[in-house]
Amino acid sequence: MTVNVQKRRSYRVKRVSRPAPRSGLSPAKRIYSLLTAISAAGVFIGACSVINSDVPFELRAESGFYDSFLGSLAAVMLYVLVCFFAGMSSAGSVCGYLLCLFKGMGAGFLSAEIFRFGLASVDLRAAFNVLPFEAVSTAAVILAARENIRMSRYVSEMAFGNRNGGGDSTDCLRLYLMKFGVITLLAVGAALTDGLMAVAAGNMP
């Protein structure tokens, strides 16, 4: 009888080293946070301008859906289009910062005018016409400004030869167009919200 004695093999389990999670914000989130802070500073400036101003200003609540929708869409799309075309320039990122500041100043001015005399005397029609649209449209402008800054930096790096490798410029442009397509839909949603709020405010007693 033959007995086969096999030698016991020993196995060593190697420890798999995983890369440590990155701390901090990504560049896109960092730009978004900066633009949000700039917009908030604009809101503060706009609100302070109402407090320190003695010029009479009256907010009129429009009741027509199409008038409110088209007017609001034209207003927010102006910001989006300026961000889009300025992003094609190496120095166009300045427009992104300035437009967020101006948009915040407008939102702060209108909001402070609504709450100028306290919560007890707030005109609900004006609040319905202003606040929802300003919130959604400001978010659209911030997103448009972020893509404006990122594309402008890409164009600057390509123009001055500071970019090593990277993706194809055609793919970058295609992604840029897709993102602004989504931002345009958000702008349409903001205008649609303003139109619906105008109808709701018009039906208030």
HURARA-V185418 format. One record per run of one state. SS is the DSSP state (hx for helix, st for strand, lp for the rest). FROM is the first residue (numbers start at 0). TO is the last residue. Records with the same first field share a line. If there is no record, write none. Layout:
SS: FROM-TO  FROM-TO
This chain:
lp: 0-25  51-63  86-91  114-117  121-122  159-167  202-204
hx: 26-50  64-85  92-113  118-120  123-158  168-201
